[in-house]
């Protein structure tokens, strides 16, 4: 268990080169009080759609964030689809996204308080960089 952080800000992003194609996930977790970056995460996902990569990035980020036992988590996501589905504004129709949506919601329910904010892509540069780096590193080494 990591030190408890009262409030976290989570940036996550998925990327797919081709849709579907080689995919990666990236996330940055920040202590909202101090502004300190607590974690930078990246993962190569294999062959996925962009929306699958977005969900997998969020799930990865939520798993890491939970280690800090936060009282509040603010998600800052550039995927309008993800934000609207998580807020219940859009139904999840795609069969490939339903289990990922359910996994994300299960993790969100474990948190005391969650705020989900849609941000422009320009504000999600660090998570995007990590997602694309995961793809590049896999392609170079694999």
Phi and psi in radians as a Rosetta constraint file:
Dihedral C 1 N 2 CA 2 C 2 CIRCULARHARMONIC -1.478 0.35
Dihedral N 2 CA 2 C 2 N 3 CIRCULARHARMONIC 2.984 0.35
Dihedral C 2 N 3 CA 3 C 3 CIRCULARHARMONIC -1.060 0.35
Dihedral N 3 CA 3 C 3 N 4 CIRCULARHARMONIC 2.486 0.35
Dihedral C 3 N 4 CA 4 C 4 CIRCULARHARMONIC -1.228 0.35
Dihedral N 4 CA 4 C 4 N 5 CIRCULARHARMONIC 2.320 0.35
Dihedral C 4 N 5 CA 5 C 5 CIRCULARHARMONIC -1.987 0.35
Dihedral N 5 CA 5 C 5 N 6 CIRCULARHARMONIC 2.219 0.35
Dihedral C 5 N 6 CA 6 C 6 CIRCULARHARMONIC -1.078 0.35
Dihedral N 6 CA 6 C 6 N 7 CIRCULARHARMONIC -0.779 0.35
Dihedral C 6 N 7 CA 7 C 7 CIRCULARHARMONIC -2.445 0.35
Dihedral N 7 CA 7 C 7 N 8 CIRCULARHARMONIC 2.328 0.35
Dihedral C 7 N 8 CA 8 C 8 CIRCULARHARMONIC -2.028 0.35
Dihedral N 8 CA 8 C 8 N 9 CIRCULARHARMONIC 2.590 0.35
Dihedral C 8 N 9 CA 9 C 9 CIRCULARHARMONIC -1.967 0.35
Dihedral N 9 CA 9 C 9 N 10 CIRCULARHARMONIC 2.225 0.35
Dihedral C 9 N 10 CA 10 C 10 CIRCULARHARMONIC -2.073 0.35
Dihedral N 10 CA 10 C 10 N 11 CIRCULARHARMONIC 2.136 0.35
Dihedral C 10 N 11 CA 11 C 11 CIRCULARHARMONIC -1.870 0.35
Dihedral N 11 CA 11 C 11 N 12 CIRCULARHARMONIC 2.254 0.35
Dihedral C 11 N 12 CA 12 C 12 CIRCULARHARMONIC -2.414 0.35
Dihedral N 12 CA 12 C 12 N 13 CIRCULARHARMONIC 2.696 0.35
Dihedral C 12 N 13 CA 13 C 13 CIRCULARHARMONIC -2.724 0.35
Dihedral N 13 CA 13 C 13 N 14 CIRCULARHARMONIC 2.510 0.35
Dihedral C 13 N 14 CA 14 C 14 CIRCULARHARMONIC -2.000 0.35
Dihedral N 14 CA 14 C 14 N 15 CIRCULARHARMONIC 2.649 0.35
Dihedral C 14 N 15 CA 15 C 15 CIRCULARHARMONIC -2.430 0.35
Dihedral N 15 CA 15 C 15 N 16 CIRCULARHARMONIC 2.506 0.35
Dihedral C 15 N 16 CA 16 C 16 CIRCULARHARMONIC -2.396 0.35
Dihedral N 16 CA 16 C 16 N 17 CIRCULARHARMONIC 2.219 0.35
Dihedral C 16 N 17 CA 17 C 17 CIRCULARHARMONIC -1.549 0.35
Dihedral N 17 CA 17 C 17 N 18 CIRCULARHARMONIC 1.667 0.35
Dihedral C 17 N 18 CA 18 C 18 CIRCULARHARMONIC 1.682 0.35
Dihedral N 18 CA 18 C 18 N 19 CIRCULARHARMONIC 2.752 0.35
Dihedral C 18 N 19 CA 19 C 19 CIRCULARHARMONIC -2.426 0.35
Dihedral N 19 CA 19 C 19 N 20 CIRCULARHARMONIC 1.588 0.35
Dihedral C 19 N 20 CA 20 C 20 CIRCULARHARMONIC -1.411 0.35
Dihedral N 20 CA 20 C 20 N 21 CIRCULARHARMONIC 2.903 0.35
Dihedral C 20 N 21 CA 21 C 21 CIRCULARHARMONIC -3.096 0.35
Dihedral N 21 CA 21 C 21 N 22 CIRCULARHARMONIC -2.925 0.35
Dihedral C 21 N 22 CA 22 C 22 CIRCULARHARMONIC -1.038 0.35
Dihedral N 22 CA 22 C 22 N 23 CIRCULARHARMONIC 2.258 0.35
Dihedral C 22 N 23 CA 23 C 23 CIRCULARHARMONIC -2.272 0.35
Dihedral N 23 CA 23 C 23 N 24 CIRCULARHARMONIC 2.717 0.35
Dihedral C 23 N 24 CA 24 C 24 CIRCULARHARMONIC -2.512 0.35
Dihedral N 24 CA 24 C 24 N 25 CIRCULARHARMONIC 2.812 0.35
Dihedral C 24 N 25 CA 25 C 25 CIRCULARHARMONIC -2.192 0.35
Dihedral N 25 CA 25 C 25 N 26 CIRCULARHARMONIC 2.498 0.35
Dihedral C 25 N 26 CA 26 C 26 CIRCULARHARMONIC -2.435 0.35
Dihedral N 26 CA 26 C 26 N 27 CIRCULARHARMONIC 2.627 0.35
Dihedral C 26 N 27 CA 27 C 27 CIRCULARHARMONIC -2.720 0.35
Dihedral N 27 CA 27 C 27 N 28 CIRCULARHARMONIC 2.612 0.35
Dihedral C 27 N 28 CA 28 C 28 CIRCULARHARMONIC -2.273 0.35
Dihedral N 28 CA 28 C 28 N 29 CIRCULARHARMONIC 2.302 0.35
Dihedral C 28 N 29 CA 29 C 29 CIRCULARHARMONIC -2.055 0.35
Dihedral N 29 CA 29 C 29 N 30 CIRCULARHARMONIC 2.227 0.35
Dihedral C 29 N 30 CA 30 C 30 CIRCULARHARMONIC -2.164 0.35
Dihedral N 30 CA 30 C 30 N 31 CIRCULARHARMONIC 2.425 0.35
Dihedral C 30 N 31 CA 31 C 31 CIRCULARHARMONIC -1.297 0.35
Dihedral N 31 CA 31 C 31 N 32 CIRCULARHARMONIC 2.040 0.35
Dihedral C 31 N 32 CA 32 C 32 CIRCULARHARMONIC -1.139 0.35
Dihedral N 32 CA 32 C 32 N 33 CIRCULARHARMONIC -0.491 0.35
Dihedral C 32 N 33 CA 33 C 33 CIRCULARHARMONIC -1.320 0.35
Dihedral N 33 CA 33 C 33 N 34 CIRCULARHARMONIC -0.861 0.35
Dihedral C 33 N 34 CA 34 C 34 CIRCULARHARMONIC -1.621 0.35
Dihedral N 34 CA 34 C 34 N 35 CIRCULARHARMONIC -0.348 0.35
Dihedral C 34 N 35 CA 35 C 35 CIRCULARHARMONIC 1.406 0.35
Dihedral N 35 CA 35 C 35 N 36 CIRCULARHARMONIC 0.039 0.35
Dihedral C 35 N 36 CA 36 C 36 CIRCULARHARMONIC -1.255 0.35
Dihedral N 36 CA 36 C 36 N 37 CIRCULARHARMONIC 2.345 0.35
Dihedral C 36 N 37 CA 37 C 37 CIRCULARHARMONIC -1.316 0.35
Dihedral N 37 CA 37 C 37 N 38 CIRCULARHARMONIC 2.064 0.35
Dihedral C 37 N 38 CA 38 C 38 CIRCULARHARMONIC -1.561 0.35
Dihedral N 38 CA 38 C 38 N 39 CIRCULARHARMONIC -0.567 0.35
Dihedral C 38 N 39 CA 39 C 39 CIRCULARHARMONIC -2.732 0.35
Dihedral N 39 CA 39 C 39 N 40 CIRCULARHARMONIC 2.495 0.35
Dihedral C 39 N 40 CA 40 C 40 CIRCULARHARMONIC -2.162 0.35
Dihedral N 40 CA 40 C 40 N 41 CIRCULARHARMONIC 2.147 0.35
Dihedral C 40 N 41 CA 41 C 41 CIRCULARHARMONIC -2.128 0.35
Dihedral N 41 CA 41 C 41 N 42 CIRCULARHARMONIC 2.563 0.35
Dihedral C 41 N 42 CA 42 C 42 CIRCULARHARMONIC -2.628 0.35
Dihedral N 42 CA 42 C 42 N 43 CIRCULARHARMONIC 2.618 0.35
Dihedral C 42 N 43 CA 43 C 43 CIRCULARHARMONIC -2.658 0.35
Dihedral N 43 CA 43 C 43 N 44 CIRCULARHARMONIC 2.372 0.35
Dihedral C 43 N 44 CA 44 C 44 CIRCULARHARMONIC -1.400 0.35
Dihedral N 44 CA 44 C 44 N 45 CIRCULARHARMONIC 2.331 0.35
Dihedral C 44 N 45 CA 45 C 45 CIRCULARHARMONIC -1.914 0.35
Dihedral N 45 CA 45 C 45 N 46 CIRCULARHARMONIC -0.095 0.35
Dihedral C 45 N 46 CA 46 C 46 CIRCULARHARMONIC 1.391 0.35
Dihedral N 46 CA 46 C 46 N 47 CIRCULARHARMONIC -2.558 0.35
Dihedral C 46 N 47 CA 47 C 47 CIRCULARHARMONIC -1.560 0.35
Dihedral N 47 CA 47 C 47 N 48 CIRCULARHARMONIC 1.886 0.35
Dihedral C 47 N 48 CA 48 C 48 CIRCULARHARMONIC -2.505 0.35
Dihedral N 48 CA 48 C 48 N 49 CIRCULARHARMONIC 2.872 0.35
Dihedral C 48 N 49 CA 49 C 49 CIRCULARHARMONIC -1.422 0.35
Dihedral N 49 CA 49 C 49 N 50 CIRCULARHARMONIC 2.882 0.35
Dihedral C 49 N 50 CA 50 C 50 CIRCULARHARMONIC -1.076 0.35
Dihedral N 50 CA 50 C 50 N 51 CIRCULARHARMONIC -0.724 0.35
Dihedral C 50 N 51 CA 51 C 51 CIRCULARHARMONIC -1.168 0.35
Dihedral N 51 CA 51 C 51 N 52 CIRCULARHARMONIC -0.640 0.35
Dihedral C 51 N 52 CA 52 C 52 CIRCULARHARMONIC -1.075 0.35
Dihedral N 52 CA 52 C 52 N 53 CIRCULARHARMONIC -0.767 0.35
Dihedral C 52 N 53 CA 53 C 53 CIRCULARHARMONIC -1.084 0.35
Dihedral N 53 CA 53 C 53 N 54 CIRCULARHARMONIC -0.678 0.35
Dihedral C 53 N 54 CA 54 C 54 CIRCULARHARMONIC -1.059 0.35
Dihedral N 54 CA 54 C 54 N 55 CIRCULARHARMONIC -0.821 0.35
Dihedral C 54 N 55 CA 55 C 55 CIRCULARHARMONIC -1.135 0.35
Dihedral N 55 CA 55 C 55 N 56 CIRCULARHARMONIC -0.764 0.35
Dihedral C 55 N 56 CA 56 C 56 CIRCULARHARMONIC -1.124 0.35
Dihedral N 56 CA 56 C 56 N 57 CIRCULARHARMONIC -0.610 0.35
Dihedral C 56 N 57 CA 57 C 57 CIRCULARHARMONIC -1.125 0.35
Dihedral N 57 CA 57 C 57 N 58 CIRCULARHARMONIC -0.764 0.35
Dihedral C 57 N 58 CA 58 C 58 CIRCULARHARMONIC -1.108 0.35
Dihedral N 58 CA 58 C 58 N 59 CIRCULARHARMONIC -0.786 0.35
Dihedral C 58 N 59 CA 59 C 59 CIRCULARHARMONIC -1.058 0.35
Dihedral N 59 CA 59 C 59 N 60 CIRCULARHARMONIC -0.770 0.35
Dihedral C 59 N 60 CA 60 C 60 CIRCULARHARMONIC -1.020 0.35
Dihedral N 60 CA 60 C 60 N 61 CIRCULARHARMONIC -0.791 0.35
Dihedral C 60 N 61 CA 61 C 61 CIRCULARHARMONIC -1.150 0.35
Dihedral N 61 CA 61 C 61 N 62 CIRCULARHARMONIC -0.727 0.35
Dihedral C 61 N 62 CA 62 C 62 CIRCULARHARMONIC -1.160 0.35
Dihedral N 62 CA 62 C 62 N 63 CIRCULARHARMONIC -0.645 0.35
Dihedral C 62 N 63 CA 63 C 63 CIRCULARHARMONIC -1.081 0.35
Dihedral N 63 CA 63 C 63 N 64 CIRCULARHARMONIC -0.759 0.35
Dihedral C 63 N 64 CA 64 C 64 CIRCULARHARMONIC -1.210 0.35
Dihedral N 64 CA 64 C 64 N 65 CIRCULARHARMONIC -0.757 0.35
Dihedral C 64 N 65 CA 65 C 65 CIRCULARHARMONIC -1.048 0.35
Dihedral N 65 CA 65 C 65 N 66 CIRCULARHARMONIC -0.633 0.35
Dihedral C 65 N 66 CA 66 C 66 CIRCULARHARMONIC -1.107 0.35
Dihedral N 66 CA 66 C 66 N 67 CIRCULARHARMONIC -0.395 0.35
Dihedral C 66 N 67 CA 67 C 67 CIRCULARHARMONIC -1.165 0.35
Dihedral N 67 CA 67 C 67 N 68 CIRCULARHARMONIC -0.303 0.35
Dihedral C 67 N 68 CA 68 C 68 CIRCULARHARMONIC -1.663 0.35
Dihedral N 68 CA 68 C 68 N 69 CIRCULARHARMONIC -0.004 0.35
Dihedral C 68 N 69 CA 69 C 69 CIRCULARHARMONIC 0.818 0.35
Dihedral N 69 CA 69 C 69 N 70 CIRCULARHARMONIC 0.950 0.35
Dihedral C 69 N 70 CA 70 C 70 CIRCULARHARMONIC -1.269 0.35
Dihedral N 70 CA 70 C 70 N 71 CIRCULARHARMONIC 2.664 0.35
Dihedral C 70 N 71 CA 71 C 71 CIRCULARHARMONIC -1.430 0.35
Dihedral N 71 CA 71 C 71 N 72 CIRCULARHARMONIC -0.553 0.35
Dihedral C 71 N 72 CA 72 C 72 CIRCULARHARMONIC -2.480 0.35
Dihedral N 72 CA 72 C 72 N 73 CIRCULARHARMONIC 2.462 0.35
Dihedral C 72 N 73 CA 73 C 73 CIRCULARHARMONIC -2.210 0.35
Dihedral N 73 CA 73 C 73 N 74 CIRCULARHARMONIC 2.247 0.35
Dihedral C 73 N 74 CA 74 C 74 CIRCULARHARMONIC -1.875 0.35
Dihedral N 74 CA 74 C 74 N 75 CIRCULARHARMONIC 2.058 0.35
Dihedral C 74 N 75 CA 75 C 75 CIRCULARHARMONIC -1.596 0.35
Dihedral N 75 CA 75 C 75 N 76 CIRCULARHARMONIC 2.237 0.35
Dihedral C 75 N 76 CA 76 C 76 CIRCULARHARMONIC -2.071 0.35
Dihedral N 76 CA 76 C 76 N 77 CIRCULARHARMONIC 1.805 0.35
Dihedral C 76 N 77 CA 77 C 77 CIRCULARHARMONIC -2.143 0.35
Dihedral N 77 CA 77 C 77 N 78 CIRCULARHARMONIC 2.487 0.35
Dihedral C 77 N 78 CA 78 C 78 CIRCULARHARMONIC -1.690 0.35
Dihedral N 78 CA 78 C 78 N 79 CIRCULARHARMONIC -0.004 0.35
Dihedral C 78 N 79 CA 79 C 79 CIRCULARHARMONIC -1.564 0.35
Dihedral N 79 CA 79 C 79 N 80 CIRCULARHARMONIC 1.878 0.35
Dihedral C 79 N 80 CA 80 C 80 CIRCULARHARMONIC -1.079 0.35
Dihedral N 80 CA 80 C 80 N 81 CIRCULARHARMONIC -0.661 0.35
Dihedral C 80 N 81 CA 81 C 81 CIRCULARHARMONIC -1.050 0.35
Dihedral N 81 CA 81 C 81 N 82 CIRCULARHARMONIC -0.865 0.35
Dihedral C 81 N 82 CA 82 C 82 CIRCULARHARMONIC -1.032 0.35
Dihedral N 82 CA 82 C 82 N 83 CIRCULARHARMONIC -0.858 0.35
Dihedral C 82 N 83 CA 83 C 83 CIRCULARHARMONIC -1.024 0.35
Dihedral N 83 CA 83 C 83 N 84 CIRCULARHARMONIC -0.826 0.35
Dihedral C 83 N 84 CA 84 C 84 CIRCULARHARMONIC -1.208 0.35
Dihedral N 84 CA 84 C 84 N 85 CIRCULARHARMONIC -0.620 0.35
Dihedral C 84 N 85 CA 85 C 85 CIRCULARHARMONIC -1.190 0.35
Dihedral N 85 CA 85 C 85 N 86 CIRCULARHARMONIC -0.748 0.35
Dihedral C 85 N 86 CA 86 C 86 CIRCULARHARMONIC -1.166 0.35
Dihedral N 86 CA 86 C 86 N 87 CIRCULARHARMONIC -0.539 0.35
Dihedral C 86 N 87 CA 87 C 87 CIRCULARHARMONIC -1.432 0.35
Dihedral N 87 CA 87 C 87 N 88 CIRCULARHARMONIC -0.129 0.35
Dihedral C 87 N 88 CA 88 C 88 CIRCULARHARMONIC 1.448 0.35
Dihedral N 88 CA 88 C 88 N 89 CIRCULARHARMONIC 0.234 0.35
Dihedral C 88 N 89 CA 89 C 89 CIRCULARHARMONIC -1.437 0.35
Dihedral N 89 CA 89 C 89 N 90 CIRCULARHARMONIC -0.515 0.35
Dihedral C 89 N 90 CA 90 C 90 CIRCULARHARMONIC -2.088 0.35
Dihedral N 90 CA 90 C 90 N 91 CIRCULARHARMONIC 2.478 0.35
Dihedral C 90 N 91 CA 91 C 91 CIRCULARHARMONIC -1.374 0.35
Dihedral N 91 CA 91 C 91 N 92 CIRCULARHARMONIC 2.664 0.35
Dihedral C 91 N 92 CA 92 C 92 CIRCULARHARMONIC -1.620 0.35
Dihedral N 92 CA 92 C 92 N 93 CIRCULARHARMONIC 1.854 0.35
Dihedral C 92 N 93 CA 93 C 93 CIRCULARHARMONIC -1.686 0.35
Dihedral N 93 CA 93 C 93 N 94 CIRCULARHARMONIC -0.582 0.35
Dihedral C 93 N 94 CA 94 C 94 CIRCULARHARMONIC -1.235 0.35
Dihedral N 94 CA 94 C 94 N 95 CIRCULARHARMONIC 2.172 0.35
Dihedral C 94 N 95 CA 95 C 95 CIRCULARHARMONIC -1.012 0.35
Dihedral N 95 CA 95 C 95 N 96 CIRCULARHARMONIC -0.619 0.35
Dihedral C 95 N 96 CA 96 C 96 CIRCULARHARMONIC -1.243 0.35
Dihedral N 96 CA 96 C 96 N 97 CIRCULARHARMONIC -0.351 0.35
Dihedral C 96 N 97 CA 97 C 97 CIRCULARHARMONIC -1.639 0.35
Dihedral N 97 CA 97 C 97 N 98 CIRCULARHARMONIC -0.372 0.35
Dihedral C 97 N 98 CA 98 C 98 CIRCULARHARMONIC -0.989 0.35
Dihedral N 98 CA 98 C 98 N 99 CIRCULARHARMONIC -0.854 0.35
Dihedral C 98 N 99 CA 99 C 99 CIRCULARHARMONIC -1.154 0.35
Dihedral N 99 CA 99 C 99 N 100 CIRCULARHARMONIC -0.557 0.35
Dihedral C 99 N 100 CA 100 C 100 CIRCULARHARMONIC -1.234 0.35
Dihedral N 100 CA 100 C 100 N 101 CIRCULARHARMONIC -0.711 0.35
Dihedral C 100 N 101 CA 101 C 101 CIRCULARHARMONIC -1.052 0.35
Dihedral N 101 CA 101 C 101 N 102 CIRCULARHARMONIC -0.805 0.35
Dihedral C 101 N 102 CA 102 C 102 CIRCULARHARMONIC -1.093 0.35
Dihedral N 102 CA 102 C 102 N 103 CIRCULARHARMONIC -0.711 0.35
Dihedral C 102 N 103 CA 103 C 103 CIRCULARHARMONIC -1.132 0.35
Dihedral N 103 CA 103 C 103 N 104 CIRCULARHARMONIC -0.714 0.35
Dihedral C 103 N 104 CA 104 C 104 CIRCULARHARMONIC -1.146 0.35
Dihedral N 104 CA 104 C 104 N 105 CIRCULARHARMONIC -0.779 0.35
Dihedral C 104 N 105 CA 105 C 105 CIRCULARHARMONIC -1.107 0.35
Dihedral N 105 CA 105 C 105 N 106 CIRCULARHARMONIC -0.672 0.35
Dihedral C 105 N 106 CA 106 C 106 CIRCULARHARMONIC -1.039 0.35
Dihedral N 106 CA 106 C 106 N 107 CIRCULARHARMONIC -0.739 0.35
Dihedral C 106 N 107 CA 107 C 107 CIRCULARHARMONIC -1.214 0.35
Dihedral N 107 CA 107 C 107 N 108 CIRCULARHARMONIC -0.678 0.35
Dihedral C 107 N 108 CA 108 C 108 CIRCULARHARMONIC -1.126 0.35
Dihedral N 108 CA 108 C 108 N 109 CIRCULARHARMONIC -0.642 0.35
Dihedral C 108 N 109 CA 109 C 109 CIRCULARHARMONIC -1.117 0.35
Dihedral N 109 CA 109 C 109 N 110 CIRCULARHARMONIC -0.429 0.35
Dihedral C 109 N 110 CA 110 C 110 CIRCULARHARMONIC -1.339 0.35
Dihedral N 110 CA 110 C 110 N 111 CIRCULARHARMONIC -0.249 0.35
Dihedral C 110 N 111 CA 111 C 111 CIRCULARHARMONIC -1.535 0.35
Dihedral N 111 CA 111 C 111 N 112 CIRCULARHARMONIC 2.605 0.35
Dihedral C 111 N 112 CA 112 C 112 CIRCULARHARMONIC -1.182 0.35
Dihedral N 112 CA 112 C 112 N 113 CIRCULARHARMONIC -0.785 0.35
Dihedral C 112 N 113 CA 113 C 113 CIRCULARHARMONIC -2.584 0.35
Dihedral N 113 CA 113 C 113 N 114 CIRCULARHARMONIC 2.408 0.35
Dihedral C 113 N 114 CA 114 C 114 CIRCULARHARMONIC -2.351 0.35
Dihedral N 114 CA 114 C 114 N 115 CIRCULARHARMONIC 2.393 0.35
Dihedral C 114 N 115 CA 115 C 115 CIRCULARHARMONIC -2.158 0.35
Dihedral N 115 CA 115 C 115 N 116 CIRCULARHARMONIC 2.223 0.35
Dihedral C 115 N 116 CA 116 C 116 CIRCULARHARMONIC -1.976 0.35
Dihedral N 116 CA 116 C 116 N 117 CIRCULARHARMONIC 2.051 0.35
Dihedral C 116 N 117 CA 117 C 117 CIRCULARHARMONIC -2.113 0.35
Dihedral N 117 CA 117 C 117 N 118 CIRCULARHARMONIC 2.306 0.35
Dihedral C 117 N 118 CA 118 C 118 CIRCULARHARMONIC -1.507 0.35
Dihedral N 118 CA 118 C 118 N 119 CIRCULARHARMONIC 2.275 0.35
Dihedral C 118 N 119 CA 119 C 119 CIRCULARHARMONIC -2.162 0.35
Dihedral N 119 CA 119 C 119 N 120 CIRCULARHARMONIC 2.743 0.35
Dihedral C 119 N 120 CA 120 C 120 CIRCULARHARMONIC -1.197 0.35
Dihedral N 120 CA 120 C 120 N 121 CIRCULARHARMONIC 2.694 0.35
Dihedral C 120 N 121 CA 121 C 121 CIRCULARHARMONIC -0.946 0.35
Dihedral N 121 CA 121 C 121 N 122 CIRCULARHARMONIC -0.605 0.35
Dihedral C 121 N 122 CA 122 C 122 CIRCULARHARMONIC -1.097 0.35
Dihedral N 122 CA 122 C 122 N 123 CIRCULARHARMONIC -0.371 0.35
Dihedral C 122 N 123 CA 123 C 123 CIRCULARHARMONIC -1.612 0.35
Dihedral N 123 CA 123 C 123 N 124 CIRCULARHARMONIC 0.017 0.35
Dihedral C 123 N 124 CA 124 C 124 CIRCULARHARMONIC -2.099 0.35
Dihedral N 124 CA 124 C 124 N 125 CIRCULARHARMONIC 0.537 0.35
Dihedral C 124 N 125 CA 125 C 125 CIRCULARHARMONIC -1.097 0.35
Dihedral N 125 CA 125 C 125 N 126 CIRCULARHARMONIC -0.731 0.35
Dihedral C 125 N 126 CA 126 C 126 CIRCULARHARMONIC -1.143 0.35
Dihedral N 126 CA 126 C 126 N 127 CIRCULARHARMONIC -0.796 0.35
Dihedral C 126 N 127 CA 127 C 127 CIRCULARHARMONIC -1.158 0.35
Dihedral N 127 CA 127 C 127 N 128 CIRCULARHARMONIC -0.686 0.35
Dihedral C 127 N 128 CA 128 C 128 CIRCULARHARMONIC -1.085 0.35
Dihedral N 128 CA 128 C 128 N 129 CIRCULARHARMONIC -0.744 0.35
Dihedral C 128 N 129 CA 129 C 129 CIRCULARHARMONIC -1.046 0.35
Dihedral N 129 CA 129 C 129 N 130 CIRCULARHARMONIC -0.769 0.35
Dihedral C 129 N 130 CA 130 C 130 CIRCULARHARMONIC -1.137 0.35
Dihedral N 130 CA 130 C 130 N 131 CIRCULARHARMONIC -0.720 0.35
Dihedral C 130 N 131 CA 131 C 131 CIRCULARHARMONIC -1.095 0.35
Dihedral N 131 CA 131 C 131 N 132 CIRCULARHARMONIC -0.779 0.35
Dihedral C 131 N 132 CA 132 C 132 CIRCULARHARMONIC -1.230 0.35
Dihedral N 132 CA 132 C 132 N 133 CIRCULARHARMONIC -0.584 0.35
Dihedral C 132 N 133 CA 133 C 133 CIRCULARHARMONIC -1.111 0.35
Dihedral N 133 CA 133 C 133 N 134 CIRCULARHARMONIC -0.687 0.35
Dihedral C 133 N 134 CA 134 C 134 CIRCULARHARMONIC -1.076 0.35
Dihedral N 134 CA 134 C 134 N 135 CIRCULARHARMONIC -0.696 0.35
Dihedral C 134 N 135 CA 135 C 135 CIRCULARHARMONIC -1.150 0.35
Dihedral N 135 CA 135 C 135 N 136 CIRCULARHARMONIC -0.858 0.35
Dihedral C 135 N 136 CA 136 C 136 CIRCULARHARMONIC -1.039 0.35
Dihedral N 136 CA 136 C 136 N 137 CIRCULARHARMONIC -0.793 0.35
Dihedral C 136 N 137 CA 137 C 137 CIRCULARHARMONIC -1.115 0.35
Dihedral N 137 CA 137 C 137 N 138 CIRCULARHARMONIC -0.663 0.35
Dihedral C 137 N 138 CA 138 C 138 CIRCULARHARMONIC -1.180 0.35
Dihedral N 138 CA 138 C 138 N 139 CIRCULARHARMONIC -0.758 0.35
Dihedral C 138 N 139 CA 139 C 139 CIRCULARHARMONIC -1.168 0.35
Dihedral N 139 CA 139 C 139 N 140 CIRCULARHARMONIC -0.646 0.35
Dihedral C 139 N 140 CA 140 C 140 CIRCULARHARMONIC -1.214 0.35
Dihedral N 140 CA 140 C 140 N 141 CIRCULARHARMONIC -0.777 0.35
Dihedral C 140 N 141 CA 141 C 141 CIRCULARHARMONIC -1.492 0.35
Dihedral N 141 CA 141 C 141 N 142 CIRCULARHARMONIC -0.304 0.35
